[in-house]
């Protein structure tokens, strides 16, 4: 029996091209690339000109049957709302049982007394285009439903970089372009100062077509991007990086997560004099500094790809039923005095396993990010012999507070305890402590992991048996273990093969947490694609991806070399079925981050 496609319903009133419409169109396109899902869209009033009609058709292309006159969702369908789409939803009078996703693109949703602020009380699963926007609406206390951040992605590919900067940089005809349509007064003041300094430039003081804007960036050497103080995600700065421009911008909510001064761009003060000085510095930058800036900008663009955005959205769609069930049942606007369902917990993320897979190295690298505060050592709170399930989240926070030194620049706090993945009861306790917890799992070839584990126990003096005997005795040892939580228990010391049975451990984790809150990595990736893997982790945690942490050997375990060839082979055979189960677990649910 085949199951019909699950339909995602969209609505759009298109009057002029804006960045918000472009991002809405991206999400519309993402649905078409998810198997088992279809899309329908209702358009508002007819565009006022043929040009607008063509733009609308380009942004939201429709195959036969995809454009409809009204929403008619089935019980399995999903509604997608953004901005003032809530007006259409409220007029339609649809059942509250149909799951709703609300795309939040601006911090103005957090402004009390506005129309958009009023919609926060309506039940929905909310996607915010940056962690800053997510935090802004969370603290209002009015949000009805869970809030997740999926950083904006761009379809622009990073420009190649040579020894002087972006390839072809010096041949570009436009020296300086001021992208000032969002700040026309500031753009005019900057233009006057650049004229006085004799620096030729072009000022873009009105919104232009997307193709024309991207084409202009490709011909530009220095792009001065002027955002408003409050932005959801300031995409022009990221697009200018992608097109190989040297970027000058201002600090704002919408670019704080990816614009880093003197790393991938130059950030000026919010006044014409500072902007003029920074622009002239950018125009006269020496090739070595420019190349470094452009190379880092290219890394930033790759970490904010449209593909990464699509993967995170697909994971959310595939887990929507669980998230919708967890959302409050009332669709009425929450009272102004309402408080958030849960207070923020001290620990925002945890590395839960697997042991001997690179968890210590990952924790070490994360601790070097200025926005990340890691516990000074493995927490071992939830596997402590004295742990009780009646501990309150505040009591658990108090135990972590002694180990985590939060700094003024800290955005997220984390800890690493690699046995958490293996102990089946821990996942539910982690969710009870912090339902919004982000969980990182790093997996290693199970044969190599088991041998490394055995070598560690031999080195500690806790294993006297030869490898083949230890593996044969493992099941018997674990069955006879009276309490896995006691120090030096067989479950802790002698679970060589069992800890490599990852599929059951991940299923247990996915029962406690939605898949988009879980990031599964391979230890080989951390070694072979160090920078790319860390950027993915930084993006998952919602911190700047522009920080580079140099690779290094953090912990060198005992190496048993090429010994035990026959045991290796037999152990590998014993994992054959498990490896197929693991592929199924990490594939189902769209977890493309493995």
Secondary structure as a PSIPRED ss2 file (coil, helix, strand):
# PSIPRED VFORMAT (PSIPRED V4.0)

   1 X C   1.000  0.000  0.000
   2 X C   1.000  0.000  0.000
   3 X C   1.000  0.000  0.000
   4 X C   1.000  0.000  0.000
   5 X C   1.000  0.000  0.000
   6 X E   0.000  0.000  1.000
   7 X E   0.000  0.000  1.000
   8 X E   0.000  0.000  1.000
   9 X E   0.000  0.000  1.000
  10 X E   0.000  0.000  1.000
  11 X E   0.000  0.000  1.000
  12 X E   0.000  0.000  1.000
  13 X C   1.000  0.000  0.000
  14 X C   1.000  0.000  0.000
  15 X C   1.000  0.000  0.000
  16 X C   1.000  0.000  0.000
  17 X C   1.000  0.000  0.000
  18 X C   1.000  0.000  0.000
  19 X H   0.000  1.000  0.000
  20 X H   0.000  1.000  0.000
  21 X H   0.000  1.000  0.000
  22 X H   0.000  1.000  0.000
  23 X H   0.000  1.000  0.000
  24 X H   0.000  1.000  0.000
  25 X H   0.000  1.000  0.000
  26 X H   0.000  1.000  0.000
  27 X H   0.000  1.000  0.000
  28 X H   0.000  1.000  0.000
  29 X H   0.000  1.000  0.000
  30 X H   0.000  1.000  0.000
  31 X H   0.000  1.000  0.000
  32 X H   0.000  1.000  0.000
  33 X C   1.000  0.000  0.000
  34 X C   1.000  0.000  0.000
  35 X C   1.000  0.000  0.000
  36 X C   1.000  0.000  0.000
  37 X E   0.000  0.000  1.000
  38 X E   0.000  0.000  1.000
  39 X E   0.000  0.000  1.000
  40 X E   0.000  0.000  1.000
  41 X E   0.000  0.000  1.000
  42 X E   0.000  0.000  1.000
  43 X E   0.000  0.000  1.000
  44 X C   1.000  0.000  0.000
  45 X C   1.000  0.000  0.000
  46 X C   1.000  0.000  0.000
  47 X C   1.000  0.000  0.000
  48 X C   1.000  0.000  0.000
  49 X C   1.000  0.000  0.000
  50 X H   0.000  1.000  0.000
  51 X H   0.000  1.000  0.000
  52 X H   0.000  1.000  0.000
  53 X H   0.000  1.000  0.000
  54 X H   0.000  1.000  0.000
  55 X H   0.000  1.000  0.000
  56 X H   0.000  1.000  0.000
  57 X H   0.000  1.000  0.000
  58 X H   0.000  1.000  0.000
  59 X H   0.000  1.000  0.000
  60 X C   1.000  0.000  0.000
  61 X C   1.000  0.000  0.000
  62 X C   1.000  0.000  0.000
  63 X C   1.000  0.000  0.000
  64 X C   1.000  0.000  0.000
  65 X C   1.000  0.000  0.000
  66 X C   1.000  0.000  0.000
  67 X E   0.000  0.000  1.000
  68 X C   1.000  0.000  0.000
  69 X C   1.000  0.000  0.000
  70 X C   1.000  0.000  0.000
  71 X C   1.000  0.000  0.000
  72 X C   1.000  0.000  0.000
  73 X C   1.000  0.000  0.000
  74 X C   1.000  0.000  0.000
  75 X C   1.000  0.000  0.000
  76 X C   1.000  0.000  0.000
  77 X C   1.000  0.000  0.000
  78 X E   0.000  0.000  1.000
  79 X E   0.000  0.000  1.000
  80 X E   0.000  0.000  1.000
  81 X E   0.000  0.000  1.000
  82 X E   0.000  0.000  1.000
  83 X C   1.000  0.000  0.000
  84 X C   1.000  0.000  0.000
  85 X H   0.000  1.000  0.000
  86 X H   0.000  1.000  0.000
  87 X H   0.000  1.000  0.000
  88 X H   0.000  1.000  0.000
  89 X H   0.000  1.000  0.000
  90 X H   0.000  1.000  0.000
  91 X H   0.000  1.000  0.000
  92 X H   0.000  1.000  0.000
  93 X C   1.000  0.000  0.000
  94 X C   1.000  0.000  0.000
  95 X C   1.000  0.000  0.000
  96 X C   1.000  0.000  0.000
  97 X C   1.000  0.000  0.000
  98 X C   1.000  0.000  0.000
  99 X E   0.000  0.000  1.000
 100 X E   0.000  0.000  1.000
 101 X E   0.000  0.000  1.000
 102 X E   0.000  0.000  1.000
 103 X E   0.000  0.000  1.000
 104 X E   0.000  0.000  1.000
 105 X C   1.000  0.000  0.000
 106 X C   1.000  0.000  0.000
 107 X H   0.000  1.000  0.000
 108 X H   0.000  1.000  0.000
 109 X H   0.000  1.000  0.000
 110 X H   0.000  1.000  0.000
 111 X C   1.000  0.000  0.000
 112 X C   1.000  0.000  0.000
 113 X C   1.000  0.000  0.000
 114 X C   1.000  0.000  0.000
 115 X H   0.000  1.000  0.000
 116 X H   0.000  1.000  0.000
 117 X H   0.000  1.000  0.000
 118 X H   0.000  1.000  0.000
 119 X H   0.000  1.000  0.000
 120 X H   0.000  1.000  0.000
 121 X H   0.000  1.000  0.000
 122 X C   1.000  0.000  0.000
 123 X C   1.000  0.000  0.000
 124 X C   1.000  0.000  0.000
 125 X E   0.000  0.000  1.000
 126 X E   0.000  0.000  1.000
 127 X E   0.000  0.000  1.000
 128 X E   0.000  0.000  1.000
 129 X C   1.000  0.000  0.000
 130 X C   1.000  0.000  0.000
 131 X H   0.000  1.000  0.000
 132 X H   0.000  1.000  0.000
 133 X H   0.000  1.000  0.000
 134 X H   0.000  1.000  0.000
 135 X H   0.000  1.000  0.000
 136 X H   0.000  1.000  0.000
 137 X H   0.000  1.000  0.000
 138 X H   0.000  1.000  0.000
 139 X C   1.000  0.000  0.000
 140 X C   1.000  0.000  0.000
 141 X C   1.000  0.000  0.000
 142 X C   1.000  0.000  0.000
 143 X C   1.000  0.000  0.000
 144 X C   1.000  0.000  0.000
 145 X C   1.000  0.000  0.000
 146 X C   1.000  0.000  0.000
 147 X E   0.000  0.000  1.000
 148 X E   0.000  0.000  1.000
 149 X E   0.000  0.000  1.000
 150 X C   1.000  0.000  0.000
 151 X C   1.000  0.000  0.000
 152 X C   1.000  0.000  0.000
 153 X C   1.000  0.000  0.000
 154 X E   0.000  0.000  1.000
 155 X C   1.000  0.000  0.000
 156 X C   1.000  0.000  0.000
 157 X C   1.000  0.000  0.000
 158 X C   1.000  0.000  0.000
 159 X C   1.000  0.000  0.000
 160 X C   1.000  0.000  0.000
 161 X E   0.000  0.000  1.000
 162 X E   0.000  0.000  1.000
 163 X C   1.000  0.000  0.000
 164 X C   1.000  0.000  0.000
 165 X E   0.000  0.000  1.000
 166 X E   0.000  0.000  1.000
 167 X C   1.000  0.000  0.000
 168 X C   1.000  0.000  0.000
 169 X H   0.000  1.000  0.000
 170 X H   0.000  1.000  0.000
 171 X H   0.000  1.000  0.000
 172 X C   1.000  0.000  0.000
 173 X C   1.000  0.000  0.000
 174 X E   0.000  0.000  1.000
 175 X E   0.000  0.000  1.000
 176 X E   0.000  0.000  1.000
 177 X E   0.000  0.000  1.000
 178 X E   0.000  0.000  1.000
 179 X E   0.000  0.000  1.000
 180 X C   1.000  0.000  0.000
 181 X C   1.000  0.000  0.000
 182 X C   1.000  0.000  0.000
 183 X C   1.000  0.000  0.000
 184 X H   0.000  1.000  0.000
 185 X H   0.000  1.000  0.000
 186 X H   0.000  1.000  0.000
 187 X H   0.000  1.000  0.000
 188 X H   0.000  1.000  0.000
 189 X H   0.000  1.000  0.000
 190 X H   0.000  1.000  0.000
 191 X H   0.000  1.000  0.000
 192 X H   0.000  1.000  0.000
 193 X H   0.000  1.000  0.000
 194 X H   0.000  1.000  0.000
 195 X H   0.000  1.000  0.000
 196 X H   0.000  1.000  0.000
 197 X H   0.000  1.000  0.000
 198 X C   1.000  0.000  0.000
 199 X C   1.000  0.000  0.000
 200 X C   1.000  0.000  0.000
 201 X C   1.000  0.000  0.000
 202 X E   0.000  0.000  1.000
 203 X E   0.000  0.000  1.000
 204 X E   0.000  0.000  1.000
 205 X C   1.000  0.000  0.000
 206 X C   1.000  0.000  0.000
 207 X C   1.000  0.000  0.000
 208 X C   1.000  0.000  0.000
 209 X C   1.000  0.000  0.000
 210 X H   0.000  1.000  0.000
 211 X H   0.000  1.000  0.000
 212 X H   0.000  1.000  0.000
 213 X H   0.000  1.000  0.000
 214 X H   0.000  1.000  0.000
 215 X H   0.000  1.000  0.000
 216 X H   0.000  1.000  0.000
 217 X H   0.000  1.000  0.000
 218 X H   0.000  1.000  0.000
 219 X C   1.000  0.000  0.000
 220 X E   0.000  0.000  1.000
 221 X E   0.000  0.000  1.000
 222 X E   0.000  0.000  1.000
 223 X E   0.000  0.000  1.000
 224 X E   0.000  0.000  1.000
 225 X E   0.000  0.000  1.000
 226 X C   1.000  0.000  0.000
 227 X C   1.000  0.000  0.000
 228 X C   1.000  0.000  0.000
 229 X C   1.000  0.000  0.000
 230 X C   1.000  0.000  0.000
 231 X C   1.000  0.000  0.000
 232 X C   1.000  0.000  0.000
 233 X C   1.000  0.000  0.000
 234 X C   1.000  0.000  0.000
 235 X H   0.000  1.000  0.000
 236 X H   0.000  1.000  0.000
 237 X H   0.000  1.000  0.000
 238 X H   0.000  1.000  0.000
 239 X H   0.000  1.000  0.000
 240 X H   0.000  1.000  0.000
 241 X H   0.000  1.000  0.000
 242 X H   0.000  1.000  0.000
 243 X C   1.000  0.000  0.000
 244 X C   1.000  0.000  0.000
 245 X C   1.000  0.000  0.000
 246 X E   0.000  0.000  1.000
 247 X E   0.000  0.000  1.000
 248 X E   0.000  0.000  1.000
 249 X E   0.000  0.000  1.000
 250 X E   0.000  0.000  1.000
 251 X C   1.000  0.000  0.000
 252 X C   1.000  0.000  0.000
 253 X C   1.000  0.000  0.000
 254 X C   1.000  0.000  0.000
 255 X C   1.000  0.000  0.000
 256 X C   1.000  0.000  0.000
 257 X C   1.000  0.000  0.000
 258 X C   1.000  0.000  0.000
 259 X C   1.000  0.000  0.000
 260 X C   1.000  0.000  0.000
 261 X E   0.000  0.000  1.000
 262 X C   1.000  0.000  0.000
 263 X C   1.000  0.000  0.000
 264 X C   1.000  0.000  0.000
 265 X E   0.000  0.000  1.000
 266 X E   0.000  0.000  1.000
 267 X E   0.000  0.000  1.000
 268 X E   0.000  0.000  1.000
 269 X C   1.000  0.000  0.000
 270 X C   1.000  0.000  0.000
 271 X C   1.000  0.000  0.000
 272 X H   0.000  1.000  0.000
 273 X H   0.000  1.000  0.000
 274 X H   0.000  1.000  0.000
 275 X H   0.000  1.000  0.000
 276 X H   0.000  1.000  0.000
 277 X H   0.000  1.000  0.000
 278 X H   0.000  1.000  0.000
 279 X H   0.000  1.000  0.000
 280 X H   0.000  1.000  0.000
 281 X H   0.000  1.000  0.000
 282 X H   0.000  1.000  0.000
 283 X H   0.000  1.000  0.000
 284 X C   1.000  0.000  0.000
 285 X C   1.000  0.000  0.000
 286 X C   1.000  0.000  0.000
 287 X H   0.000  1.000  0.000
 288 X H   0.000  1.000  0.000
 289 X H   0.000  1.000  0.000
 290 X H   0.000  1.000  0.000
 291 X H   0.000  1.000  0.000
 292 X H   0.000  1.000  0.000
 293 X H   0.000  1.000  0.000
 294 X H   0.000  1.000  0.000
 295 X H   0.000  1.000  0.000
 296 X H   0.000  1.000  0.000
 297 X H   0.000  1.000  0.000
 298 X H   0.000  1.000  0.000
 299 X H   0.000  1.000  0.000
 300 X H   0.000  1.000  0.000
 301 X H   0.000  1.000  0.000
 302 X H   0.000  1.000  0.000
 303 X H   0.000  1.000  0.000
 304 X C   1.000  0.000  0.000
 305 X E   0.000  0.000  1.000
 306 X H   0.000  1.000  0.000
 307 X H   0.000  1.000  0.000
 308 X H   0.000  1.000  0.000
 309 X H   0.000  1.000  0.000
 310 X H   0.000  1.000  0.000
 311 X H   0.000  1.000  0.000
 312 X H   0.000  1.000  0.000
 313 X H   0.000  1.000  0.000
 314 X H   0.000  1.000  0.000
 315 X H   0.000  1.000  0.000
 316 X H   0.000  1.000  0.000
 317 X H   0.000  1.000  0.000
 318 X H   0.000  1.000  0.000
 319 X C   1.000  0.000  0.000
 320 X H   0.000  1.000  0.000
 321 X H   0.000  1.000  0.000
 322 X H   0.000  1.000  0.000
 323 X H   0.000  1.000  0.000
 324 X H   0.000  1.000  0.000
 325 X H   0.000  1.000  0.000
 326 X H   0.000  1.000  0.000
 327 X C   1.000  0.000  0.000
 328 X C   1.000  0.000  0.000
 329 X C   1.000  0.000  0.000
 330 X C   1.000  0.000  0.000
 331 X C   1.000  0.000  0.000
 332 X C   1.000  0.000  0.000
 333 X C   1.000  0.000  0.000
 334 X C   1.000  0.000  0.000
 335 X C   1.000  0.000  0.000
 336 X C   1.000  0.000  0.000
 337 X C   1.000  0.000  0.000
 338 X C   1.000  0.000  0.000
 339 X C   1.000  0.000  0.000
 340 X C   1.000  0.000  0.000
 341 X C   1.000  0.000  0.000
 342 X C   1.000  0.000  0.000
 343 X C   1.000  0.000  0.000
 344 X C   1.000  0.000  0.000
 345 X C   1.000  0.000  0.000
 346 X C   1.000  0.000  0.000
 347 X C   1.000  0.000  0.000
 348 X C   1.000  0.000  0.000
 349 X E   0.000  0.000  1.000
 350 X E   0.000  0.000  1.000
 351 X E   0.000  0.000  1.000
 352 X E   0.000  0.000  1.000
 353 X E   0.000  0.000  1.000
 354 X C   1.000  0.000  0.000
 355 X C   1.000  0.000  0.000
 356 X C   1.000  0.000  0.000
 357 X C   1.000  0.000  0.000
 358 X C   1.000  0.000  0.000
 359 X H   0.000  1.000  0.000
 360 X H   0.000  1.000  0.000
 361 X H   0.000  1.000  0.000
 362 X H   0.000  1.000  0.000
 363 X H   0.000  1.000  0.000
 364 X H   0.000  1.000  0.000
 365 X H   0.000  1.000  0.000
 366 X H   0.000  1.000  0.000
 367 X H   0.000  1.000  0.000
 368 X C   1.000  0.000  0.000
 369 X C   1.000  0.000  0.000
 370 X C   1.000  0.000  0.000
 371 X C   1.000  0.000  0.000
 372 X E   0.000  0.000  1.000
 373 X E   0.000  0.000  1.000
 374 X E   0.000  0.000  1.000
 375 X C   1.000  0.000  0.000
 376 X C   1.000  0.000  0.000
 377 X C   1.000  0.000  0.000
 378 X C   1.000  0.000  0.000
 379 X C   1.000  0.000  0.000
 380 X C   1.000  0.000  0.000
 381 X C   1.000  0.000  0.000
 382 X C   1.000  0.000  0.000
 383 X C   1.000  0.000  0.000
 384 X C   1.000  0.000  0.000
 385 X C   1.000  0.000  0.000
 386 X C   1.000  0.000  0.000
 387 X C   1.000  0.000  0.000
 388 X C   1.000  0.000  0.000
 389 X C   1.000  0.000  0.000
 390 X C   1.000  0.000  0.000
 391 X C   1.000  0.000  0.000
 392 X C   1.000  0.000  0.000
 393 X H   0.000  1.000  0.000
 394 X H   0.000  1.000  0.000
 395 X H   0.000  1.000  0.000
 396 X H   0.000  1.000  0.000
 397 X H   0.000  1.000  0.000
 398 X H   0.000  1.000  0.000
 399 X H   0.000  1.000  0.000
 400 X H   0.000  1.000  0.000
 401 X H   0.000  1.000  0.000
 402 X C   1.000  0.000  0.000
 403 X C   1.000  0.000  0.000
 404 X C   1.000  0.000  0.000
 405 X C   1.000  0.000  0.000
 406 X C   1.000  0.000  0.000
 407 X C   1.000  0.000  0.000
 408 X C   1.000  0.000  0.000
 409 X C   1.000  0.000  0.000
 410 X C   1.000  0.000  0.000
 411 X C   1.000  0.000  0.000
 412 X E   0.000  0.000  1.000
 413 X E   0.000  0.000  1.000
 414 X E   0.000  0.000  1.000
 415 X E   0.000  0.000  1.000
 416 X E   0.000  0.000  1.000
 417 X C   1.000  0.000  0.000
 418 X C   1.000  0.000  0.000
 419 X C   1.000  0.000  0.000
 420 X C   1.000  0.000  0.000
 421 X C   1.000  0.000  0.000
 422 X C   1.000  0.000  0.000
 423 X C   1.000  0.000  0.000
 424 X C   1.000  0.000  0.000
 425 X C   1.000  0.000  0.000
 426 X H   0.000  1.000  0.000
 427 X H   0.000  1.000  0.000
 428 X H   0.000  1.000  0.000
 429 X H   0.000  1.000  0.000
 430 X H   0.000  1.000  0.000
 431 X H   0.000  1.000  0.000
 432 X H   0.000  1.000  0.000
 433 X H   0.000  1.000  0.000
 434 X C   1.000  0.000  0.000
 435 X C   1.000  0.000  0.000
 436 X C   1.000  0.000  0.000
 437 X C   1.000  0.000  0.000
 438 X E   0.000  0.000  1.000
 439 X E   0.000  0.000  1.000
 440 X E   0.000  0.000  1.000
 441 X E   0.000  0.000  1.000
 442 X E   0.000  0.000  1.000
 443 X E   0.000  0.000  1.000
 444 X C   1.000  0.000  0.000
 445 X C   1.000  0.000  0.000
 446 X H   0.000  1.000  0.000
 447 X H   0.000  1.000  0.000
 448 X H   0.000  1.000  0.000
 449 X H   0.000  1.000  0.000
 450 X H   0.000  1.000  0.000
 451 X H   0.000  1.000  0.000
 452 X H   0.000  1.000  0.000
 453 X H   0.000  1.000  0.000
 454 X H   0.000  1.000  0.000
 455 X H   0.000  1.000  0.000
 456 X H   0.000  1.000  0.000
 457 X H   0.000  1.000  0.000
 458 X H   0.000  1.000  0.000
 459 X H   0.000  1.000  0.000
 460 X H   0.000  1.000  0.000
 461 X C   1.000  0.000  0.000
 462 X C   1.000  0.000  0.000
 463 X C   1.000  0.000  0.000
 464 X C   1.000  0.000  0.000
 465 X C   1.000  0.000  0.000
 466 X C   1.000  0.000  0.000
 467 X H   0.000  1.000  0.000
 468 X H   0.000  1.000  0.000
 469 X H   0.000  1.000  0.000
 470 X H   0.000  1.000  0.000
 471 X H   0.000  1.000  0.000
 472 X H   0.000  1.000  0.000
 473 X H   0.000  1.000  0.000
 474 X H   0.000  1.000  0.000
 475 X H   0.000  1.000  0.000
 476 X H   0.000  1.000  0.000
 477 X H   0.000  1.000  0.000
 478 X H   0.000  1.000  0.000
 479 X H   0.000  1.000  0.000
 480 X C   1.000  0.000  0.000
 481 X C   1.000  0.000  0.000
 482 X C   1.000  0.000  0.000
 483 X C   1.000  0.000  0.000
 484 X C   1.000  0.000  0.000
 485 X C   1.000  0.000  0.000
 486 X C   1.000  0.000  0.000
 487 X C   1.000  0.000  0.000
 488 X C   1.000  0.000  0.000
 489 X C   1.000  0.000  0.000
 490 X H   0.000  1.000  0.000
 491 X H   0.000  1.000  0.000
 492 X H   0.000  1.000  0.000
 493 X H   0.000  1.000  0.000
 494 X C   1.000  0.000  0.000
 495 X C   1.000  0.000  0.000
 496 X C   1.000  0.000  0.000
 497 X C   1.000  0.000  0.000
 498 X H   0.000  1.000  0.000
 499 X H   0.000  1.000  0.000
 500 X H   0.000  1.000  0.000
 501 X C   1.000  0.000  0.000
 502 X H   0.000  1.000  0.000
 503 X H   0.000  1.000  0.000
 504 X H   0.000  1.000  0.000
 505 X H   0.000  1.000  0.000
 506 X H   0.000  1.000  0.000
 507 X H   0.000  1.000  0.000
 508 X H   0.000  1.000  0.000
 509 X H   0.000  1.000  0.000
 510 X H   0.000  1.000  0.000
 511 X H   0.000  1.000  0.000
 512 X H   0.000  1.000  0.000
 513 X C   1.000  0.000  0.000
 514 X C   1.000  0.000  0.000
 515 X H   0.000  1.000  0.000
 516 X H   0.000  1.000  0.000
 517 X H   0.000  1.000  0.000
 518 X E   0.000  0.000  1.000
 519 X E   0.000  0.000  1.000
 520 X E   0.000  0.000  1.000
 521 X E   0.000  0.000  1.000
 522 X E   0.000  0.000  1.000
 523 X H   0.000  1.000  0.000
 524 X H   0.000  1.000  0.000
 525 X H   0.000  1.000  0.000
 526 X H   0.000  1.000  0.000
 527 X H   0.000  1.000  0.000
 528 X H   0.000  1.000  0.000
 529 X C   1.000  0.000  0.000
 530 X H   0.000  1.000  0.000
 531 X H   0.000  1.000  0.000
 532 X H   0.000  1.000  0.000
 533 X H   0.000  1.000  0.000
 534 X H   0.000  1.000  0.000
 535 X H   0.000  1.000  0.000
 536 X H   0.000  1.000  0.000
 537 X H   0.000  1.000  0.000
 538 X H   0.000  1.000  0.000
 539 X H   0.000  1.000  0.000
 540 X H   0.000  1.000  0.000
 541 X H   0.000  1.000  0.000
 542 X C   1.000  0.000  0.000
 543 X C   1.000  0.000  0.000
 544 X C   1.000  0.000  0.000
 545 X C   1.000  0.000  0.000
 546 X C   1.000  0.000  0.000
 547 X C   1.000  0.000  0.000
 548 X C   1.000  0.000  0.000
 549 X C   1.000  0.000  0.000
 550 X C   1.000  0.000  0.000
 551 X C   1.000  0.000  0.000
 552 X C   1.000  0.000  0.000
 553 X C   1.000  0.000  0.000
 554 X C   1.000  0.000  0.000
 555 X C   1.000  0.000  0.000
 556 X C   1.000  0.000  0.000
 557 X C   1.000  0.000  0.000
 558 X C   1.000  0.000  0.000
 559 X C   1.000  0.000  0.000
 560 X C   1.000  0.000  0.000
 561 X C   1.000  0.000  0.000
 562 X C   1.000  0.000  0.000
 563 X C   1.000  0.000  0.000
 564 X C   1.000  0.000  0.000
 565 X H   0.000  1.000  0.000
 566 X H   0.000  1.000  0.000
 567 X H   0.000  1.000  0.000
 568 X H   0.000  1.000  0.000
 569 X H   0.000  1.000  0.000
 570 X H   0.000  1.000  0.000
 571 X H   0.000  1.000  0.000
 572 X H   0.000  1.000  0.000
 573 X H   0.000  1.000  0.000
 574 X H   0.000  1.000  0.000
 575 X C   1.000  0.000  0.000
 576 X H   0.000  1.000  0.000
 577 X H   0.000  1.000  0.000
 578 X H   0.000  1.000  0.000
 579 X H   0.000  1.000  0.000
 580 X H   0.000  1.000  0.000
 581 X H   0.000  1.000  0.000
 582 X H   0.000  1.000  0.000
 583 X H   0.000  1.000  0.000
 584 X H   0.000  1.000  0.000
 585 X H   0.000  1.000  0.000
 586 X H   0.000  1.000  0.000
 587 X H   0.000  1.000  0.000
 588 X C   1.000  0.000  0.000
 589 X C   1.000  0.000  0.000
 590 X C   1.000  0.000  0.000
 591 X C   1.000  0.000  0.000
 592 X C   1.000  0.000  0.000
 593 X C   1.000  0.000  0.000
 594 X C   1.000  0.000  0.000
